[in-house]
Amino acid sequence: MASARFAAPKNAPAIVHVVARYPPALGGMETAVRAIAREQHDEGMQVRVITTSQGEHDAPIEDEGFPVSRLKSFVVANTPMAPALLFRLLSLKRQSVVHLHIAQAYTPELVWLASRLRRTRYVAHFHADVIPTGRAGLVLEPYKRIVLSRVMRGAAKVLVPTDDYKDLVCEKYELRRDQVAVVDNGSNHRIIEQPKSPPEMKAKPKLLFVGRLAIQKNVPLLLQAVATYRDKYGKDFQLSVVGDGDLRPAIESEIRRLELGSYVTLTGPRHGAALESTYDESDLLLLTSVFESFGLVLVEGMAKAVPIVSVRIPAVRNVVLDEVNGLLVDSTPEALADAINRLLSDRDLYAKISINNLATSHRYTWESVVSKISIAYESVK
């Protein structure tokens, strides 16, 4: 870890990130929270994280250089619940800046309650407007309308990752536009110096998917798309699926059904240098999600000059410009297969997008993200 660039004054308020899950738990929000906290720490700010024990056994826990409180917890309807969380929040010093990260229930409500009891304010970072899944999904929309909307309106500032998400939260949660600030995500991956060479002469182009094996990521559509590419164009390829999750058995079954065993590798999760090397070696990054709030993997891929093929959905279109950073298409196997073939066959288009992605990647740094967040903190003070 980088050493602190500045020394924080002894009386500087602590920044307390409150998040349901934290690495080594997998996920874009988890990755973003760690990157923000590390950057703030490296800039000399007093940082701490309050989270749950979920994911703590997924991989070795790294020493962050700042306190990370992992509260004992259990899961109900995919929601981590830590009985000690409210007590921890109530025991914080009044001058602390509470930075709430929202993607699930329970944690936001306790931060809101603690702020009411202590008469303090907080910043709400809205990472994703999740969709209903399973039986518990039946109560999700009423929860958002009745409970989460109150949490959002109670925040001194609401941070969202894209312009599309600003429009969404202002309309759906009835927020004032001046209460919401757009703070995009960043990447700490090393930006390569040269764009990628078009891979049209390769016997086996390397395709890449990075993400949780969850309903949101729509991996079955990904598999159907590459199977269509194989059958329609008669092309060989190697797809690496990097990540893990509850749907892995179902995805393995789909790979067998589509006879993709020799084409697709489920690598499991990769981190750090191993993940960067995977991007370095890949020719194309694929995204087939049902929804995204930003798509952190997109800027990670851009740092390695990898062209992108993605479904055309809100938020992603704020990050990936069609025919500039990649190709945005309809959510069908045929459209995705055609886009894969077009990018891998058109040498000029591939080279242009690879060059553009290197240029775009310089916009997405955690240093610039933290600078924007620091401005939002002024509304709490």
C-alpha positions in Angstrom: 0.0 0.0 0.0 1.1 3.5 -0.8 2.3 5.6 2.1 0.2 8.6 3.2 0.8 11.6 1.1 -0.3 14.0 3.8 -0.6 13.8 7.5 -4.1 14.4 8.9 -4.5 17.0 11.7 -5.2 15.3 15.0 -8.6 17.0 15.3 -9.6 16.1 11.7 -13.0 14.4 11.7 -12.9 10.7 11.0 -14.5 9.4 7.8 -16.6 6.3 8.6 -17.6 4.2 5.6 -20.7 2.0 6.5 -21.3 -0.8 4.1 -23.0 -4.2 4.2 -20.2 -6.1 2.6 -16.5 -5.3 2.2 -13.6 -7.2 0.5 -12.7 -10.0 0.3 -16.5 -10.2 -0.4 -16.9 -9.9 -4.1 -18.8 -7.1 -6.0 -18.4 -3.8 -7.7 -19.6 -1.8 -4.7 -17.3 -3.6 -2.4 -14.3 -2.9 -4.7 -15.3 0.7 -5.0 -15.6 1.2 -1.2 -12.2 -0.3 -0.6 -10.6 1.9 -3.3 -12.2 5.1 -2.0 -11.1 4.3 1.6 -7.6 3.4 0.6 -7.2 6.6 -1.5 -8.5 8.7 1.4 -6.1 7.0 3.8 -3.2 7.6 1.4 -4.1 11.3 1.2 -3.8 11.4 5.0 -7.5 11.3 6.0 -8.6 9.5 9.1 -10.6 6.6 7.7 -12.4 3.6 9.2 -14.9 1.0 7.8 -17.8 -0.5 9.6 -19.1 -3.6 7.8 -20.4 -7.1 8.5 -18.6 -10.4 8.7 -20.0 -11.6 5.4 -17.4 -12.6 2.9 -14.5 -12.5 5.4 -13.7 -16.2 4.6 -13.8 -15.8 0.8 -10.1 -14.9 0.6 -7.3 -13.8 2.9 -8.0 -10.4 4.5 -5.5 -7.8 3.7 -4.2 -5.2 6.2 -5.7 -2.0 5.0 -3.7 0.3 7.3 -6.9 1.7 8.8 -9.5 0.1 11.1 -12.1 -2.3 9.5 -14.7 -3.4 12.0 -16.3 -6.7 10.8 -19.4 -7.1 12.9 -20.8 -10.6 13.5 -23.8 -11.0 11.2 -26.3 -13.4 9.6 -28.1 -13.3 6.3 -31.9 -13.1 5.7 -33.2 -12.9 2.2 -29.6 -12.2 0.9 -29.4 -9.2 3.3 -26.6 -9.1 5.9 -27.8 -8.2 9.4 -25.4 -7.2 12.2 -27.2 -6.8 15.6 -24.3 -4.6 16.9 -24.4 -2.1 14.1 -26.8 0.4 15.6 -24.7 0.5 18.8 -21.5 1.1 16.8 -23.2 3.9 14.9 -24.5 5.6 18.1 -21.0 5.4 19.7 -19.3 7.4 16.9 -18.0 10.8 17.7 -20.4 13.5 16.7 -17.9 15.2 14.3 -17.4 11.9 12.3 -18.4 12.1 8.6 -20.6 9.0 8.0 -20.5 7.8 4.4 -23.3 5.3 3.9 -23.0 2.9 0.9 -26.4 1.7 -0.3 -27.2 -1.4 -2.3 -29.3 -3.4 0.1 -31.7 -3.0 3.0 -31.0 -2.9 6.8 -27.8 -1.0 6.8 -29.3 2.2 5.4 -32.2 2.2 7.8 -29.9 1.9 10.8 -27.7 4.8 9.6 -30.8 6.9 9.2 -32.1 6.0 12.7 -28.8 6.7 14.3 -28.6 10.1 12.6 -32.0 11.0 13.9 -31.2 9.9 17.4 -27.8 11.7 17.4 -29.0 14.7 15.3 -26.2 14.3 12.9 -26.1 14.1 9.1 -24.6 11.6 6.6 -23.7 11.2 3.0 -25.6 8.4 1.1 -23.7 6.8 -1.8 -26.3 5.0 -4.0 -24.4 2.3 -5.8 -27.3 0.3 -7.4 -31.1 0.2 -7.7 -31.4 -3.5 -7.3 -34.2 -5.5 -9.0 -36.5 -7.9 -7.3 -35.3 -11.6 -7.1 -36.9 -14.5 -5.3 -39.8 -14.3 -2.8 -38.3 -11.4 -0.9 -38.4 -9.4 -4.1 -42.2 -8.9 -3.6 -41.5 -6.4 -0.8 -38.6 -4.7 -2.5 -40.5 -2.0 -4.4 -42.8 -1.1 -1.3 -39.6 -1.0 0.7 -38.0 1.5 -1.7 -41.0 3.7 -1.9 -41.8 3.8 1.9 -38.5 3.2 3.7 -35.5 3.8 1.4 -36.9 7.0 0.0 -36.9 8.4 3.5 -33.2 7.4 4.0 -32.3 9.1 0.7 -34.1 12.3 1.5 -32.5 12.3 5.0 -29.0 12.5 3.6 -27.1 15.7 3.4 -25.9 14.6 0.0 -26.7 11.7 -2.3 -23.9 10.4 -4.5 -24.6 8.5 -7.7 -22.3 7.0 -10.3 -23.8 8.3 -13.6 -26.1 10.9 -15.1 -28.7 8.2 -15.7 -28.7 7.4 -12.0 -29.1 11.0 -11.1 -32.3 11.2 -13.2 -33.5 7.9 -11.7 -33.1 8.8 -8.0 -34.5 12.3 -8.4 -37.6 10.9 -10.0 -38.0 7.7 -8.0 -37.0 8.9 -4.6 -38.3 12.5 -5.0 -34.9 14.2 -4.4 -34.0 17.7 -5.3 -31.4 17.8 -8.1 -29.1 20.0 -6.0 -29.1 17.3 -3.4 -27.6 14.7 -5.8 -24.0 14.7 -7.1 -22.6 12.5 -9.8 -19.4 10.8 -8.7 -18.2 8.2 -11.1 -16.1 5.1 -10.2 -12.4 4.7 -10.9 -9.8 2.1 -11.6 -6.5 1.4 -9.9 -5.3 -0.9 -12.7 -2.2 0.2 -14.5 -2.9 1.9 -17.8 -0.9 0.2 -20.5 1.1 2.4 -22.9 0.1 0.9 -26.3 -3.3 0.0 -27.7 -4.0 -3.7 -28.6 -3.4 -5.1 -32.0 -6.5 -6.3 -33.8 -6.8 -10.0 -33.2 -8.4 -11.1 -36.5 -5.5 -13.4 -37.3 -5.7 -15.3 -34.0 -6.9 -18.9 -34.1 -8.6 -18.4 -30.7 -9.5 -14.8 -29.7 -9.8 -14.4 -26.0 -13.1 -13.2 -24.7 -13.6 -12.1 -21.1 -16.4 -11.7 -18.6 -15.7 -10.4 -15.1 -18.5 -10.3 -12.4 -20.5 -12.1 -9.8 -22.4 -15.2 -11.0 -25.7 -13.7 -10.0 -29.0 -12.9 -11.7 -28.1 -9.3 -12.3 -25.1 -10.3 -14.5 -27.3 -12.5 -16.8 -24.5 -15.0 -17.6 -26.9 -17.4 -19.4 -27.4 -14.6 -22.0 -23.6 -14.4 -22.3 -23.3 -18.1 -22.9 -26.1 -18.1 -25.5 -24.4 -15.3 -27.3 -21.0 -17.0 -27.6 -22.8 -20.2 -28.7 -24.6 -18.3 -31.4 -21.3 -16.7 -32.4 -19.7 -20.2 -32.7 -22.7 -21.7 -34.7 -23.4 -18.7 -36.9 -19.9 -17.7 -37.9 -18.1 -21.0 -37.4 -15.4 -19.3 -35.2 -13.3 -20.7 -32.4 -12.6 -18.7 -29.2 -11.8 -19.0 -25.5 -14.1 -17.3 -23.0 -12.9 -16.8 -19.5 -15.6 -16.2 -16.9 -14.0 -14.5 -13.9 -16.0 -14.5 -10.7 -18.1 -16.7 -8.5 -21.5 -16.8 -6.9 -24.6 -18.8 -6.0 -25.6 -19.4 -9.7 -22.4 -21.3 -10.5 -24.1 -24.8 -10.6 -26.8 -23.4 -13.0 -24.2 -21.8 -15.2 -22.2 -25.1 -15.3 -25.3 -26.8 -16.4 -25.9 -24.2 -19.2 -22.4 -24.7 -20.4 -23.0 -28.4 -20.8 -26.4 -27.9 -22.5 -24.8 -25.5 -25.1 -21.8 -27.8 -25.5 -19.4 -25.1 -24.6 -17.1 -27.1 -22.4 -14.1 -26.6 -24.7 -14.8 -22.9 -25.2 -15.6 -21.6 -21.7 -13.5 -21.6 -18.6 -14.9 -20.7 -15.1 -11.8 -19.4 -13.5 -13.3 -18.4 -10.2 -12.5 -15.0 -8.6 -9.2 -13.2 -9.4 -7.7 -10.2 -7.7 -4.9 -7.8 -8.0 -2.1 -8.7 -10.4 -3.9 -11.9 -11.5 -6.9 -10.0 -12.6 -4.9 -7.4 -14.4 -3.0 -10.1 -16.3 -6.3 -11.5 -17.4 -7.4 -8.2 -18.8 -4.0 -7.8 -20.5 -4.3 -11.1 -22.2 -7.9 -10.6 -23.4 -9.1 -9.3 -26.8 -12.7 -8.4 -26.0 -14.7 -7.6 -22.8 -18.3 -8.7 -22.6 -21.1 -7.4 -20.4 -24.7 -8.8 -20.5 -26.2 -7.4 -17.2 -29.9 -6.9 -16.7 -28.9 -3.6 -15.0 -25.8 -1.7 -13.9 -25.2 1.5 -12.0 -21.8 2.1 -13.6 -20.0 -1.1 -14.5 -16.5 -0.9 -12.8 -15.2 -3.7 -15.1 -15.7 -1.4 -18.0 -13.1 1.1 -16.9 -10.8 -1.7 -15.8 -11.0 -3.0 -19.4 -10.4 0.4 -20.8 -7.2 0.7 -18.8 -6.0 -2.3 -20.8 -7.2 -1.0 -24.1 -9.8 -3.8 -24.4 -12.7 -3.1 -26.7 -16.2 -3.8 -25.2 -19.4 -5.4 -26.3 -22.2 -4.7 -24.0 -26.0 -4.7 -23.9 -27.5 -1.3 -24.2 -28.8 -0.4 -20.8 -29.0 2.8 -18.7 -25.8 3.9 -16.9 -23.6 1.7 -19.1 -24.3 4.0 -22.0 -22.9 6.9 -19.8 -19.6 5.0 -19.6 -19.4 3.2 -23.0 -20.1 5.4 -26.0 -21.3 3.3 -28.9 -18.7 2.8 -31.6 -16.3 4.9 -29.5 -15.4 2.6 -26.6 -17.2 -0.5 -27.9 -20.5 -1.7 -29.3 -23.8 -1.3 -27.5 -26.5 -3.7 -28.7 -29.9 -5.2 -27.8 -30.1 -7.9 -25.2 -30.3 -10.8 -27.5 -27.9 -13.6 -28.3 -28.0 -12.7 -32.0 -27.2 -9.0 -31.5 -24.3 -9.8 -29.2 -22.9 -12.5 -31.5 -23.0 -10.1 -34.5 -21.2 -7.4 -32.4 -18.5 -9.9 -31.3 -17.9 -10.9 -34.9 -17.9 -7.3 -36.2 -15.3 -6.2 -33.7 -13.1 -9.2 -34.2 -13.3 -8.9 -38.0 -13.0 -5.2 -38.6 -9.3 -4.3 -38.1 -9.9 -0.5 -38.3 -12.8 -0.4 -35.9 -11.0 -2.6 -33.4 -7.9 -0.4 -33.5 -9.9 2.8 -33.2 -11.8 1.6 -30.1 -8.7 0.3 -28.5 -7.0 3.7 -28.9 -10.1 5.5 -27.6 -10.3 3.3 -24.5 -6.8 4.1 -23.5 -7.6 7.8 -23.8 -10.8 7.5 -21.9 -9.3 5.5 -19.0 -7.3 8.5 -17.8 -10.6 10.1 -16.8 -11.3 7.4 -14.2 -8.9 7.6 -11.3 -9.7 7.2 -7.6 -7.9 10.4 -6.9 -10.4 12.4 -8.9 -13.3 10.4 -7.3 -12.1 11.2 -3.8 -11.8 14.9 -4.7 -15.4 15.0 -5.7 -16.5 13.1 -2.6 -14.6 15.6 -0.4 -16.7 18.4 -1.8 -19.9 16.4 -0.9 -18.6 16.0 2.7 -18.8 19.8 3.1 -22.6 19.5 3.2 -22.2 17.3 6.3 -19.9 19.6 8.2 
